[in-house]
Amino acid sequence: QVQLVESGGGLVQPGGSLRLSCVASGSIFSIYHMGWYRQAPGKQRELVAHITSGGNTNYRDSVKGRFTISRDNARNTVHLQMNSLKPEDTGVYYCCAKKVVVSPCDYWGQGTHVTVSS
């Protein structure tokens, strides 16, 4: 079992920055591939960024160059640095952990709200 707890969400103006964190407990963090997903009101949950256990990353096109995912295995934490935020980045951001890259997420956090608005 893995427990995931996200933090760092909030209200920010367009062009601003936020740093989300997800702390994992309950298992060996380093073996898991980690992802950040988001769900906007009335829309389906979508993958934002992913980092493998080996540190390889990928991003959805709309956040490339603005968001950076990173992991700190010593602290069982994965971060999502979000810069140049846009109103369309608004949503609930969820952290996920999986053992197999191509499989659905095995574990989810409770989510943290991000609102980008002037």
N, CA and C of each residue as an Amber inpcrd file, in Angstrom:
protein
   354
   0.8310000  -1.2020000   0.0000000   0.0000000   0.0000000   0.0000000
   0.8620000   1.2460000   0.0000000   0.4030000   2.2370000  -0.7420000
   1.0890000   3.5270000  -0.7910000   0.0710000   4.6150000  -0.4820000
   0.4270000   5.4990000   0.4140000  -0.4120000   6.6630000   0.6950000
   0.2590000   7.8910000   0.0830000  -0.5350000   8.6860000  -0.6130000
  -0.0250000   9.8760000  -1.2870000  -0.7560000  11.1070000  -0.7580000
   0.0040000  12.1190000  -0.4070000  -0.5870000  13.3550000   0.1110000
  -0.0230000  14.5340000  -0.6720000  -0.9160000  15.2410000  -1.3740000
  -0.5050000  16.3960000  -2.1600000  -0.6250000  17.6830000  -1.3520000
   0.1540000  18.6620000  -1.7340000   0.0590000  19.9940000  -1.1360000
   0.5920000  21.0120000  -2.1340000   0.3440000  22.3050000  -1.8330000
   0.9180000  23.3630000  -2.6450000  -0.0540000  24.0710000  -3.5650000
  -1.2960000  23.5980000  -3.6300000  -2.2650000  24.2650000  -4.4790000
  -2.6930000  25.6030000  -3.9110000  -3.4610000  26.3440000  -4.7020000
  -3.9430000  27.6340000  -4.2380000  -4.4410000  28.4880000  -5.3870000
  -4.6530000  29.7540000  -5.0740000  -5.1030000  30.7290000  -6.0590000
  -3.9140000  31.5520000  -6.5210000  -3.7560000  31.6740000  -7.8180000
  -2.6290000  32.4220000  -8.3760000  -3.1080000  33.1730000  -9.6070000
  -2.4950000  34.3160000  -9.8420000  -2.8540000  35.1030000 -11.0230000
  -2.2180000  34.5050000 -12.2770000  -2.8050000  34.7580000 -13.4370000
  -2.1700000  34.3070000 -14.6870000  -0.7350000  34.8140000 -14.7820000
   0.1450000  33.9320000 -15.2360000   1.5590000  34.2600000 -15.2990000
   2.3310000  33.9050000 -14.0490000   1.6190000  33.5520000 -12.9940000
   2.2600000  33.2090000 -11.7340000   2.7690000  31.7860000 -11.6940000
   3.2890000  31.4090000 -10.5210000   3.8860000  30.0830000 -10.3430000
   3.3570000  29.4220000  -9.0830000   3.3420000  28.1120000  -9.1170000
   3.0530000  27.2870000  -7.9480000   3.9440000  26.0600000  -7.9950000
   4.2280000  25.5320000  -6.8300000   4.9800000  24.2760000  -6.7440000
   4.1690000  23.2850000  -5.9530000   3.7590000  22.2180000  -6.6160000
   3.0070000  21.1630000  -5.9550000   3.9740000  20.0920000  -5.4460000
   3.6140000  19.5070000  -4.3180000   4.4020000  18.4170000  -3.7600000
   3.4890000  17.2430000  -3.4470000   4.0460000  16.0690000  -3.5630000
   3.3200000  14.8430000  -3.2270000   4.2660000  13.9660000  -2.4170000
   3.8870000  13.6920000  -1.1830000   4.6980000  12.8530000  -0.3030000
   4.0890000  11.4670000  -0.2390000   4.9140000  10.4630000  -0.4320000
   4.4590000   9.0790000  -0.4200000   4.9260000   8.3690000   0.8380000
   4.1160000   7.4620000   1.3170000   4.5020000   6.6550000   2.4700000
   3.9210000   5.2630000   2.3100000   4.5230000   4.3170000   3.0060000
   3.9520000   2.9820000   3.0540000   4.6450000   1.9510000   2.2010000
   5.5380000   2.3810000   1.3250000   6.2250000   1.4000000   0.4860000
   7.5280000   2.0010000  -0.0040000   8.2150000   1.2790000  -0.8540000
   9.4980000   1.7530000  -1.3630000   9.2330000   2.7210000  -2.5070000
   9.3620000   4.0100000  -2.2220000   8.9900000   5.0530000  -3.1810000
   9.7630000   4.9330000  -4.4870000  11.0400000   4.6120000  -4.4140000
  11.9100000   4.6900000  -5.5840000  11.5160000   3.7400000  -6.7060000
  10.7400000   2.6910000  -6.4000000  10.3920000   1.7380000  -7.4530000
   9.1780000   2.1720000  -8.2620000   8.4860000   3.1960000  -7.7870000
   7.2540000   3.6060000  -8.4440000   7.4970000   4.6850000  -9.5010000
   6.7430000   4.5590000 -10.5770000   6.6420000   5.6380000 -11.5380000
   5.5640000   6.5850000 -11.0280000   5.8100000   7.8850000 -11.1490000
   4.9190000   8.8650000 -10.5370000   4.3500000   9.8030000 -11.5960000
   3.1200000  10.2080000 -11.3790000   2.4920000  11.1140000 -12.3230000
   1.6700000  12.1800000 -11.6370000   1.5000000  13.2870000 -12.3210000
   0.5620000  14.3360000 -11.9190000  -0.5420000  14.3950000 -12.9710000
  -1.7620000  14.3250000 -12.4930000  -2.9390000  14.4430000 -13.3370000
  -3.7300000  15.6570000 -12.8640000  -4.6100000  16.1300000 -13.7090000
  -5.5010000  17.2010000 -13.2860000  -6.8870000  16.9740000 -13.8720000
  -7.8540000  17.5350000 -13.1650000  -9.2350000  17.4430000 -13.6270000
  -9.8820000  18.8050000 -13.4830000 -10.2380000  19.3790000 -14.6130000
 -10.9330000  20.6610000 -14.6200000 -12.4320000  20.4110000 -14.4540000
 -13.1520000  21.4030000 -13.9700000 -14.6000000  21.2290000 -13.7960000
 -15.2800000  20.7910000 -15.0940000 -16.0360000  19.7210000 -15.0160000
 -16.7730000  19.2330000 -16.1680000 -15.9520000  18.4870000 -17.2000000
 -14.6950000  18.2360000 -16.8850000 -13.8300000  17.5490000 -17.8430000
 -13.2520000  16.2780000 -17.2430000 -12.7100000  15.4500000 -18.1110000
 -12.0910000  14.2210000 -17.6500000 -10.7010000  14.4990000 -17.0740000
 -10.2810000  13.6120000 -16.2100000  -8.9370000  13.7090000 -15.6560000
  -7.9300000  13.4500000 -16.7720000  -6.8510000  14.2340000 -16.7910000
  -5.8450000  14.1240000 -17.8440000  -4.4440000  14.1060000 -17.2450000
  -3.5570000  13.4110000 -17.9260000  -2.1700000  13.3590000 -17.4820000
  -1.4900000  14.6880000 -17.7840000  -0.8020000  15.2180000 -16.8040000
  -0.0560000  16.4650000 -16.9780000   1.4290000  16.1800000 -17.1780000
   1.9850000  15.3660000 -16.3020000   3.4130000  15.0630000 -16.3690000
   3.6570000  13.7250000 -15.6840000   4.7330000  13.0670000 -16.1220000
   5.0450000  11.7390000 -15.6190000   6.5510000  11.6200000 -15.4590000
   6.9690000  10.9180000 -14.4120000   8.3980000  10.6600000 -14.2280000
   8.5630000   9.1970000 -13.8510000   9.4510000   8.5100000 -14.5490000
   9.6530000   7.0940000 -14.2600000  10.5440000   6.9140000 -13.0300000
  10.6550000   5.6760000 -12.5910000  11.5340000   5.3970000 -11.4610000
  12.9750000   5.7570000 -11.7950000  13.3210000   5.7290000 -13.0710000
  14.6730000   6.0680000 -13.4980000  14.8910000   7.5420000 -13.7890000
  13.8160000   8.3370000 -13.6700000  13.9430000   9.7770000 -13.8420000
  13.5890000  10.3110000 -15.2210000  13.1170000   9.4550000 -16.1110000
  12.6790000   9.9460000 -17.4200000  11.3340000  10.6530000 -17.2860000
  11.1920000  11.7520000 -17.9980000   9.9870000  12.5660000 -17.8610000
   9.2640000  12.7260000 -19.1950000   7.9740000  12.9700000 -19.0920000
   7.2090000  13.3750000 -20.2700000   6.0610000  14.2670000 -19.8130000
   5.6010000  15.1180000 -20.7300000   4.5990000  16.1490000 -20.4150000
   3.5430000  16.2050000 -21.5140000   2.3580000  16.6320000 -21.1150000
   1.3820000  16.9080000 -22.1580000   1.8220000  18.1770000 -22.8740000
   1.4430000  18.2990000 -24.1470000   1.9580000  19.3800000 -24.9770000
   1.6660000  20.7610000 -24.4000000   0.4970000  20.9200000 -23.8070000
   0.0750000  22.2550000 -23.3680000   0.8880000  22.7830000 -22.1880000
   1.6700000  21.9280000 -21.5230000   2.4540000  22.4040000 -20.3740000
   3.9530000  22.3450000 -20.6260000   4.3570000  21.8230000 -21.7750000
   5.7900000  21.7220000 -22.0760000   6.4250000  23.1100000 -22.0530000
   7.5760000  23.2000000 -21.4150000   8.2730000  24.4630000 -21.3010000
   7.8160000  25.3190000 -20.1380000   6.7040000  24.9480000 -19.5020000
   6.1860000  25.7130000 -18.3680000   6.2160000  24.9090000 -17.0640000
   5.9840000  23.6100000 -17.1590000   5.9260000  22.7470000 -15.9760000
   7.1600000  21.8510000 -15.9390000   7.6020000  21.5270000 -14.7360000
   8.7120000  20.6100000 -14.5380000   8.3690000  19.6390000 -13.4270000
   8.4550000  18.3440000 -13.7270000   8.2460000  17.3150000 -12.7170000
   9.6050000  16.8170000 -12.2510000   9.7260000  16.5710000 -10.9520000
  10.9790000  16.0600000 -10.4130000  10.6600000  15.1690000  -9.2230000
  11.6280000  14.3550000  -8.8360000  11.4120000  13.4780000  -7.7000000
  12.6310000  13.5000000  -6.7950000  12.3860000  13.3170000  -5.5070000
  13.4310000  13.2420000  -4.4960000  13.2010000  11.9350000  -3.7510000
  13.9070000  10.9000000  -4.1650000  13.6770000   9.5830000  -3.5740000
  14.0650000   9.5360000  -2.0950000  15.0090000  10.3570000  -1.6970000
  15.4220000  10.3780000  -0.2930000  14.3000000  10.9000000   0.6080000
  13.4370000  11.7410000   0.0400000  12.3340000  12.3220000   0.8130000
  10.9720000  11.7720000   0.3930000  10.9830000  10.7440000  -0.4620000
   9.7400000  10.1180000  -0.9260000   8.7690000  11.1510000  -1.4850000
   9.3010000  12.0680000  -2.2700000   8.4980000  13.1970000  -2.7330000
   8.6400000  13.3980000  -4.2340000   7.5400000  13.7800000  -4.8530000
   7.5610000  14.2060000  -6.2400000   6.9730000  15.6120000  -6.2930000
   7.6010000  16.4570000  -7.1100000   7.1820000  17.8480000  -7.2170000
   6.6990000  18.1450000  -8.6270000   5.8490000  19.1600000  -8.7190000
   5.4730000  19.7080000 -10.0160000   5.6240000  21.2270000  -9.9220000
   6.6630000  21.7450000 -10.5600000   6.8740000  23.1790000 -10.6160000
   6.0970000  23.7180000 -11.8000000   5.1910000  24.6500000 -11.5280000
   4.3240000  25.1880000 -12.5720000   4.5850000  26.6830000 -12.7120000
   5.0780000  27.0750000 -13.8670000   5.3590000  28.4820000 -14.1560000
   4.4630000  28.9730000 -15.2860000   4.3990000  30.2950000 -15.4100000
   3.5990000  30.9090000 -16.4820000   2.1930000  30.3180000 -16.5330000
   1.5700000  30.2410000 -15.3970000   0.2570000  29.5900000 -15.3060000
  -0.8040000  30.3470000 -16.0840000  -1.7340000  29.5690000 -16.6290000
  -2.8220000  30.0990000 -17.4410000  -4.1570000  29.6930000 -16.8120000
  -5.2100000  30.4190000 -17.0980000  -6.5160000  30.0380000 -16.5450000
  -6.9050000  28.6040000 -16.8850000  -6.4910000  28.1270000 -18.0340000
  -6.8260000  26.7550000 -18.4250000  -6.0640000  25.7030000 -17.6330000
  -5.1330000  26.1090000 -16.8040000  -4.4480000  25.1790000 -15.9140000
  -5.2560000  24.9250000 -14.6300000  -6.3380000  25.6270000 -14.4760000
  -7.1810000  25.4740000 -13.2940000  -7.7480000  24.0660000 -13.1950000
  -7.7410000  23.5110000 -11.9940000  -8.3160000  22.1930000 -11.7750000
  -7.8250000  21.5990000 -10.4750000  -8.2470000  20.3770000 -10.2360000
  -7.7430000  19.6240000  -9.0960000  -6.5880000  18.7630000  -9.6070000
  -5.4630000  18.8850000  -8.9540000  -4.2630000  18.1480000  -9.3530000
  -4.0680000  16.9530000  -8.4300000  -3.9030000  15.7940000  -9.0620000
  -3.7610000  14.5460000  -8.3310000  -2.3900000  13.9250000  -8.5990000
  -1.8570000  13.3420000  -7.5700000  -0.6110000  12.5950000  -7.6660000
  -0.9620000  11.1100000  -7.8190000  -0.2080000  10.4040000  -8.6220000
  -0.4600000   8.9810000  -8.7980000   0.8510000   8.2040000  -8.7700000
   0.7510000   6.9590000  -8.3390000   1.8980000   6.0640000  -8.3110000
   1.5340000   4.7590000  -8.9950000   2.4600000   4.2590000  -9.7660000
   2.2170000   2.9930000 -10.4550000   3.5070000   2.1990000 -10.5060000
   3.3670000   0.8570000 -10.5480000   4.5400000  -0.0120000 -10.6190000
   4.9410000  -0.2720000 -12.0660000   3.9820000  -0.2110000 -12.9750000
   4.2380000  -0.4850000 -14.3850000   3.9000000   0.7630000 -15.1810000
   4.8300000   1.1980000 -16.0280000   4.6720000   2.4640000 -16.7370000
   3.3880000   2.5200000 -17.5510000   3.0650000   1.4380000 -18.2530000
   1.9380000   1.4670000 -19.1750000   0.6140000   1.0810000 -18.5170000
   0.6180000   0.8490000 -17.2480000  -0.6070000   0.4430000 -16.5540000
  -1.3120000   1.6500000 -15.9600000  -2.5860000   1.4980000 -15.5880000
  -3.2630000   2.5780000 -14.8520000  -2.5880000   2.8070000 -13.5030000
  -2.8960000   3.9360000 -12.9000000  -2.3070000   4.2370000 -11.6010000
  -2.7810000   3.2390000 -10.5530000  -1.8660000   2.8220000  -9.7190000
  -2.2070000   1.9210000  -8.6320000  -2.7280000   2.6820000  -7.4150000
  -2.2030000   3.8780000  -7.2040000  -2.5670000   4.6650000  -6.0360000
  -2.7530000   6.1230000  -6.4300000  -3.6940000   6.7660000  -5.7350000
  -4.0010000   8.1800000  -5.9790000  -3.9760000   8.9580000  -4.6650000
  -3.5940000  10.2160000  -4.7720000  -3.7530000  11.1150000  -3.6450000
  -5.1440000  11.7170000  -3.6560000  -5.3910000  12.5790000  -2.6800000
  -6.7250000  13.1530000  -2.5370000  -6.9330000  14.4000000  -3.4050000
  -5.8560000  14.9320000  -3.9360000  -5.9300000  16.0790000  -4.8250000
  -5.6860000  17.4020000  -4.1270000  -5.1890000  18.3560000  -4.8880000
  -4.9910000  19.7160000  -4.3900000  -5.5070000  20.6800000  -5.4610000
  -6.2380000  21.7110000  -5.0180000  -6.8930000  22.6110000  -5.9490000
  -5.9470000  23.7060000  -6.4250000  -5.9630000  23.9290000  -7.7400000
  -5.2150000  25.0240000  -8.3400000  -6.2030000  25.8970000  -9.1080000
  -6.2120000  27.1840000  -8.7720000  -7.0740000  28.1240000  -9.4720000
  -6.2210000  29.2590000 -10.0200000  -6.2850000  29.4380000 -11.3290000
  -5.5330000  30.5080000 -11.9780000  -6.5490000  31.5430000 -12.4640000
  -6.5440000  32.6750000 -11.8070000  -7.5480000  33.6840000 -12.1030000
  -7.0710000  35.0560000 -11.6550000  -7.4820000  36.0720000 -12.3850000
  -7.1530000  37.4410000 -11.9880000  -8.2780000  38.0290000 -11.1360000
